[in-house]
Amino acid sequence: MEILSMRIKYLKPILVTGVFIGLSQWSLPGMTQNADQLYKRGLAATCANCHGTDGKGVVDGGMPLINNLTSEQMLTKLNAYKSGALEGTIMPQLAKGYTDEQLITIANYLGKKP
């Protein structure tokens, strides 16, 4: 019984220390960064429904290639769809569903970097 009591006495601080070390790996800045990346990826993933995960689209099906656009070009097109300056079948409706900030995020995430 005495040996068990000693084990528990020393095991408790070790477990508490282990918990604190484990929790420190889940720091708020780290979790925020992961949430931010997931948010950006989630927004960009909505484009894959029509344009494919590689951005090649289906040219004969009316889904244009977007993986060749820079972030600036993509944002210009998205804003044009949103404002109605550029016509399309579904893109004007989709673009209007996003805030300006979300369109910037999508363009920055998917567009080619110069």
C-alpha positions in Angstrom: 0.0 0.0 0.0 2.9 2.3 0.8 4.5 1.8 -2.6 1.2 2.6 -4.3 0.9 5.8 -2.3 4.4 6.8 -3.2 3.8 6.2 -6.9 0.6 8.3 -6.8 2.5 11.0 -4.9 5.1 11.3 -7.7 2.9 10.5 -10.6 0.5 13.4 -10.0 3.1 16.2 -10.5 4.4 14.4 -13.6 0.9 14.1 -15.1 0.1 17.8 -14.3 3.4 18.9 -15.9 2.7 16.7 -18.9 -0.8 18.3 -19.3 0.7 21.8 -19.2 3.4 21.0 -21.7 0.8 19.4 -24.0 -1.6 22.4 -23.7 1.3 24.8 -24.4 1.5 23.2 -27.9 -2.0 24.4 -28.5 -1.2 28.1 -28.1 -3.8 30.6 -29.1 -1.6 32.2 -31.9 -1.0 28.7 -33.3 -4.7 27.9 -33.2 -5.6 31.2 -34.8 -3.1 30.7 -37.6 -4.6 27.3 -38.3 -8.1 28.6 -38.2 -7.1 31.4 -40.6 -5.6 29.0 -43.1 -8.6 26.8 -42.9 -10.9 29.7 -43.5 -8.8 30.8 -46.6 -8.7 27.2 -47.9 -12.4 26.8 -47.4 -13.2 29.9 -49.4 -10.9 28.9 -52.2 -12.3 25.4 -52.2 -15.7 26.7 -53.3 -14.1 27.5 -56.7 -13.1 23.9 -57.1 -16.8 22.9 -57.6 -16.7 24.3 -61.1 -13.1 25.0 -61.9 -11.6 21.8 -60.5 -9.0 21.4 -57.8 -6.3 22.3 -60.3 -8.1 25.4 -61.7 -8.2 24.0 -65.2 -12.0 24.1 -65.4 -13.9 22.6 -68.3 -13.4 24.9 -71.2 -15.9 23.2 -73.5 -18.4 23.2 -70.6 -18.1 26.9 -70.0 -15.8 26.7 -66.9 -12.7 28.6 -67.9 -9.2 28.0 -66.9 -8.3 30.1 -63.8 -5.0 28.6 -62.7 -3.1 30.9 -65.1 -4.4 34.1 -63.5 -2.4 36.3 -61.1 -4.1 37.4 -57.9 -4.6 40.8 -59.4 -6.2 39.5 -62.6 -8.4 37.1 -60.6 -9.6 39.9 -58.3 -10.4 42.1 -61.2 -12.5 39.4 -62.8 -14.3 38.6 -59.5 -15.1 42.2 -58.9 -16.3 42.6 -62.5 -18.7 39.6 -62.0 -19.8 41.1 -58.7 -20.6 44.5 -60.2 -22.2 43.1 -63.3 -19.6 44.5 -65.6 -18.7 41.0 -66.7 -21.5 38.6 -67.6 -21.6 34.9 -67.0 -24.0 32.2 -66.2 -23.4 31.6 -62.5 -20.3 33.6 -61.6 -22.2 37.0 -61.2 -24.5 35.3 -58.7 -21.7 33.6 -56.8 -19.5 36.7 -56.7 -22.3 38.8 -55.2 -22.5 36.3 -52.4 -19.0 37.2 -51.2 -17.8 40.3 -49.4 -15.0 42.3 -50.9 -12.6 41.0 -48.3 -13.6 37.4 -49.1 -13.0 38.0 -52.8 -9.5 39.4 -52.0 -8.8 36.3 -49.9 -9.9 34.0 -52.7 -7.8 35.9 -55.3 -4.7 35.9 -53.1 -5.1 32.2 -52.3 -5.7 31.0 -55.8 -3.9 33.5 -58.0 -0.4 33.1 -59.2 2.2 35.1 -57.4 4.2 37.4 -59.7 
